[in-house]
Structure formats: C-alpha cells, structure tokens
Amino acid sequence: MADRTYLLWLRKSASVRMHDGVEIGIWPFTDSKGQAALFPGPLLASNEGQTVEVTFKNNMNEHTFHFHGIDADTPNDGVPETWPVMDTYNFLTDRAGTYWYHCHANTVLHQQMGMYGPYVVLPADGSNRAWTGGPAFAKQYVWMLSEFDAAWRLNNPKPNFAYFNPGYFLINGRDGFDPIAAADTAISCNAGDAVLLRLIHAGYLIAQVSLGGLPFSVIASDGRPLLVPEAPQLVEIAAGERYDLLVTPTVPGTYAARVDYLDWYTRAVRGSARTAITVL
C-alpha cells in the first residue's frame, strides 16, 4: 500500500476571467461533484523514500499523466502510447525537490487547457529544508508560470500549433496584468526569514523572474541541488524547467516582483505578470 494516495478529478467545462473581462476556457481539476474549478491542479506532496499512488477520475476523452522529473517506470510515466491507458499511477519519490504533473496526451494543447499542477518532494523527515541536509526555510511558495493564447481555443477543428501568440500572462493560473494579491502567490514574511520560492514553467515562452531588487540564490534546478548556488539579479526559465530560489529579506517594505515573458527569437517582452513581496 502506498504511503501517500491522491484522487484527482477532471472537468471539461470551466473558464477563468482575464483582466479585460474575457473568459478563457480551461479543462481544470475539480472536486468529486464537478463543481469546483482548480487551476492549476492541487499541490501534491510527499517525502523522500515514500511511495505514492495518484488516481485520475474523469468523464473526458482518454488522458495520460506524466510526473515531470519523477523517475518512474514506463507504465507509470504517462507515455501516451502506453496501452491500456492508466487511471492510477504508482511511483517512488526518492529525491527532494520541485516537480510537476501534466497531461501527456496531446501535451501542447492540453497543457494550455490547464491540465497541470505542482508536485513537491520534501526531505525524508518532512522538515522545512530544501533537501536532506540542505538549507532551511521558514516559508515556501510555489509559482507556476504560464501564458494563454485565446485563439488556440477558437480555431476549429484544431489550433495551428506553429503560431503561439499569447495575450495573457499568468502566475498560478491568475492573470498578472494587475498585481496578484492571492495568498498563494503574493509573498509575505518577516525580515530575516528565509523563503523558498519554487518556480515551475508550464508555459512556452522564456520567463524572466525578478524579485523587486531583493537578492536571492538559485539553489536547485530541475529537482537537483546545484553544487554551487548562484546569485543572479534575475533568473530565466524555459518551458518545463524548475528552479528553487532562496531569498532572505532583511529590510521591511513592499517589493514589486514580476515575471516578464520573452519572445524566443527577439527577446522582446511579450507581456508580464506582477505580484508583491511584503517584508514585515
């Protein structure tokens, strides 16, 4: 029997409202009654050394799910060609770090439709450390970064995937045109507290993250500790990547954090998502 079990439901009829009033259709995770719309999907977590069982329930077309960065065998890795399609996945989480899960059938479109969520593996003892023996933290936040191309939802019978022209830029599924104040995104901490910020890029452009001038260290990449932490002024993250940032503010105040989404070819800023870091 698995140490951790999760049951996730899917829904194919929901929308989220953007800053300009446009409703963007999504295929979110939901509750067992199909009433809630959870976008991104719920945070899943386990400790190093634990076995995990995740079951997906839905009345949609067949989907497979991939736990990005988790070392799983082929039947539990969400490979679309795996047959029969599985509803339940079992795997061992043997390395603390930042991961995520997403639909692996027609990933390009289904990821845009919101079929993804964060996954965090903690040290074996469940302590507030980035990994066993790693740096400690007082609080942690997860930022899932992504963009929306509304036209992909209007083109029938299917979108032209060669042209991605997003008009909305998100953190944790919320439009960041105006600063995002949601408690799971806007960071609040005491001066001197170490905050672990887990970045996951579920979009397609380059995401450039800055923390309002606060210094930080990049301590892990793609679920693996860096041998030597880096201390850049900003960090760029490509599609599918994850970075763990450790920031310890010392001066009280409010700092404007932002994610600029850059064009792959010109590096022009296509759009931004904003939030705040409040240091008490």
N, C-alpha and C positions, 0 to 999 in steps of 0.2 A: 504494500500500500504506500502511496506517495506521501511525502512529508507535507507537501502543500498541494491543495487542489483548488482549481478555479473553474467556474462555469460562466461563460460569456455568451450573451445573446446578441443577434444581429437584426437590424431593421433596414428595410429598403425604401423608406419613405420618411424623410425629415429634411429640414433645412436650417441654415443659420443665417442671421441677418448681418449684413455688412454696414459700414458707416454711412453709406449713401442710401440705405433702405432696401437694397437689392437682396432678395432671398436666394441663397446658393444651396442647391440640392446636395444632400450627402446621404451616404449609407452608413449610419453610425452603429455603435454598440448601444444596447438598450437594457432595460430590466426584463424580467420574465413575462411581464404583461405587455411589453412592447410599447410602453408609454413614454419612458424617458429617452432622451437622445444624448448619448455620451460620446462627445467628440473633443479630443481624441478618446480612444478607449481607456478604460481604467488602468491605473498604475498597478502592475503586478510585481511582487517582490518575493524573494527567497534568500536563504543564507547559503554560503559556500558549503558544499557537501550534501545539500538537500536534493531529494528527488521531487519532481514537480509534475503534476498532471493538469492539463488545461483542456477543457471541452468547449467547443463552439456549437451553439444551437442557432438554427436559422431556418426561415422558410423561403430563402432566396435560391438562386442557382448554386451549383456546387462551387465551393471555395476551398483552397488550401491555405494554411497559415505557416509563416516562417518566423522563427525566433532569431532575429538578426544578431549574429555574433555568438550565439549559444552553440556549443559543439554537440550536435545531435546526430543520431544515425539517420540513414536515408528515409525510412518510413516516417520519421518524426521531424523531418527537416522542411516539410511543406513543399517539396518538389512537385510542380503541377502535373508532371507525367506519372506521379505515383498513383497506382491503382490497386485497390479501390480508394477513393477519396476518403480521408480520415476526418472524423469529428473530434477525436481525442488524441492528444499529443503527450508523450512522456519523455522526460529528459532529466539529466543531472546538471545542476548548476555548480560548477567546480571552480569558478573564478569570480571574485567580487568585481563589480564594475557596472557600467551603464550599457544597457541593451534596449532593444525594442522588438515589437512584433508587428507583422503586417500581412495582408492577404498576398498570396504568391501566385494567384491565378489572374492573368492579365494585370500584372502588378502596376504598370504605368497608369492605367485608368483607375483601378480600384484603390490605389493609394491616394489618388486625387479625390476620390469619393469619401475619404475619411476612414478607411478600414485599417487603422493602425493605432498603436498605443505604446506607452513606455514600459520598460522592464528594468528593475534594479536588483542586483545581487549584492547583499551585504556580507561582511565577514562571518565566519562560522558562528561566532558568539553573538551576532546581531548588533554589535556595538556601532556607535557613530564614528566609524573610521572608513576612509575611502576604500581600504582593503586591509587584510590582516597585517598588523604592524605598520599600516600606513598612517597618514596624517588624520587627526581627529577633527571633527566639525561639530558646531553647536546646532546648526540648522542646515537643511538641504532643500533645494528647489530643482525641479525638472522643467526645462523649456523644450518643447517640441516645436521645431521651426518648419514652416511650410508656406506655400503660396496657393492661390486659387486662380485658375483660368476659367472664367464663367462660360466662354464659348465652347469649351470641351463638353459642357452639359447640354448644349443646344444643337450641336451638329449631329444629324442623323443620316445614315444608321450608326455611324461611329465617328469619333473625332479624328482629325488629322494630327497624329502624334508628332509629326515632324515640325509642327508650329506650336510652340508653347509661349503664350503671351499673357502672363498673369496680370491681374489688375488689383488683387487683394493680397495682403502680406500679413502673416499670422504668427502669433506665439500661443501655443496651447489651444489652437483652434479659434482664437479670437482675433478679429481684425484690429491691427495695431495702428490704424490711421490716427486715432486719438490714443493717448497713453492708457495702457491697460492697467486697471486698478484691482483686478481679481486677486484674491489672496494666494492663489497657487502660482501666480506669475510675478506680481509686484513684491519685491524683496523687502522685508522688514527685519532689522536685527539691532542688537546693542553694539555700541562701539567696543571693539576688541574681540567680538565674536567671530569665529571662523565659519564661513558659509561655503558649502559645497554646491556649486551650480553645475548641473548635468545638462549638457547640450546634446540634442538629438535632431538631426536634419532629415525630415521626412518629405522635403520638397525637392526641387530640381535645379534652382539657381544656386549661385555661391552666396552663402550667408556670412556677413561680416558683423561680428558682435563686439560692441564696446560698452563699457560699464560706467560711463559718465566721468571718466578720469580716474576712477578708483584703480589702484594697482591690483593685479591678480597673478596667479601662477597657473599654468596649464600642467596638471599633474598626471593625467592619463589620457589615452587615446584608444578608442575602439575597444574598451574593456580591458586594457592592459596598462599598467603603470609606466610612465616614462622613466628611463634610467636617470635622466637629469631634467627636473622641471624647467619649463621655460616661462619667461615673464614678459610677454609682448604687451603692447598698448592695446591691441585688438587681436581677435582670432578669426580666421576664415575657416568655414566648414562647408564641405561639399556634400552632395546627396548621399545619404546613408551613413555618413560619419557620425561619430560621437566624441565629444571632448568633455573632460571633467576639469572645472575651474575652481580654484580655492581662492577666496577673497576674504580678507580680514580688515574691514574698515576701522579706522581709528578716530576719525573726526566726524562728529554728529552733523547731520544735514541730509538733504534730499539730492540724489544724483540721478541724472537723466540717462537711463540705459536705452540702447537702441540696437536693432538688427537691420542692417542695410542689405538688401537683396541685389546682387550684382549680375549684370549681363555676362554670360560666359565669354563672349568674344570681345566686347568693347570695354567691359568692366564698369560701364556706366551704372549708376544706381537706378534700378527699375522701380523701387518702392521701399518703404521702411515700416517697421513695427516698433512701437515705443512702449516703455514701461518705466518704473521708477524703483530706485533703491533708497529706502529710508533708514538712516542710521540714528539711533536714539542715544 
